Amino acid sequence: MLKENLLYRMMVVVGVLIIILGLIHISYTPILYKDIASIPLDPDNLNTYLYMFVATGASLLLAGVLVVYSVKGLKRNNHLAWVVSLTVGIYILLLGIGAVVTMHGGNPFAYIMLVLAVLEMFTLLLIKRSIAGLADRKEKL
C-alpha cells in the first residue's frame, strides 16, 4: 500500500511540475515579444508565433491539471482516469520529443518537458503493474 501511495504522489508531483512549466511558458511571452520584435517579421507572422507560444503554455497548464485531477480516479482504477492519463501522457511525450528535436540543444525546458513526460508514463506503468499485482493477490486469497 505504501508503494501505491508513493506512485500516486509521484503523479501529483509530475502534474504540478507540468503546471509550473506551462506557467513559465506563458509568463515568458512578454520577454519573448521583446526579443523577437527586432526580427523582421510581418505582424501576422509575429502574432501567430506569439499565439502558438501562449497556446503551448496553456495546453501544458491544462495537461498538468488533468494529470493531478486524474490521480483520484487512478486510485479507484477508473477507466476514464486511465484514458485521460494515457492521453495526456502521450500528448506531453509528443510535445517533449518535438521540443527536443526542433530546439537544437538551446533550450533546457525542452528536455525538462521530455523528462516529465517519460516520468509520467513510467509512473503510470508502475501504477498499472501495482494494481495488477494487487488483483492477483486477491484472487489467490
N, C-alpha and C positions, 0 to 999 in steps of 0.2 A: 504493500500500500504506500509505503514511503517513496518508493521509486516512481510510482504513478503520479503522486503529488508533485514530485520534483519535475517530472516531464511536463505536467500542466503549467507549473510555474514558469518553466523554460519557455513555453509557448507564449505566455503572457509577456515575459520579458522581450522576446523577439517581436511581438506585436507592438509593444511600446517603443522599441528601438526603430521599427519601421515608421511609426507615427512621428517620432523625432526627426528621422531622415526626411520625411515629407515636409515637416515644418521648416527644416533648414533649407530645403529645396525652394519652397515658396518664399521664404524670407530673404533669400539671396537674389531674388528677381530685381529689386531696385539697384543693387550693386552691378548686376549683370547688364542692366539697361545702360548704366553709365559707361561700362566697358565697351559695349558693342555700339553705342551711339556714334563713336568715332569711325566705325567701319562704314564704308559707303554702301548701305543697303537702301532700297526704296522702302517707304513707310509700310507698305503692305507686307513685305517680307519680314521687316523688323517686328511688326505686330504679331505676325504668325509665329515667329520664333519665340517671342515672349509668351504668347498664349500657350504654346506647346510646353514651354518650360514650367509655367504655372500649373497646367493640366497634369503634367507628370507628378509634380509635388502633391497636388490634390488627390491623384489616384493612389499615391503611396499612403497618404493620410487615411483614405478610405480603406485601403487594404489592411493597414495596421489595426484600424478599429474592428474590421471584420475578424481578424485573427484573434484579437482579445475577446471579442464577443462570442466567437465560436467555441472557446475553451469550455464554457459551461455545458454546451451540447456534447462536446467530445467526452466529457466526464460521464455522461449518460449514454454514450455510444449512439448518439442521434445521427441518423443517416444524413440529414440536411447539413448538420455541422461538419460532417466529413466532406461532403460535396463542396461546401463553402471553403473549408480549409485547404483542400487539394486544389481547387480552382485558384484561390489567392496565391498559394504556394507556387503553382505553375506560372502564374502571371508575374510574380515577383522574380522568379527564376529567369523568365524570358527577358524582363527588364534588366536584370543584373548582367546576363550574358550579353545583351545588346549594348549595354553601357560600357562594359569592358572592351568589347570588340570595336566600338566606334570611338571611344575616348582613349586613344592610343597611349596609355600609361600616364596621362597627365592628371587624372582626377582620382584621388583616393576614395571618393564616395561611390564610384562605380564598383570598386572592389568590396566596399562595405555592404552595398546592396546585394552583391552576389553572395557574400558570406552569410548574410542574414537569410537569404532565400534557401541556401543549402542547409543552414541550421534549422530552418522551419521544416523543410521536407524531411530531414533526418529525424527530427523530434517527432513528427507525425508517424514516421515509420516505426520508431521505438514505442510510441503510444499504441499503435495498432498491434504490434507484437506482444506488448504487455497485456492488452485486452484479450488477445487470442490465448495467451498463456493462462489467464485467469479463467477463461471459459473451459479450457482443457482440464484445469484443476478441479473445477466444479463438477464436470462430467465424471471424473474419476471417483468423486465422493459419492 
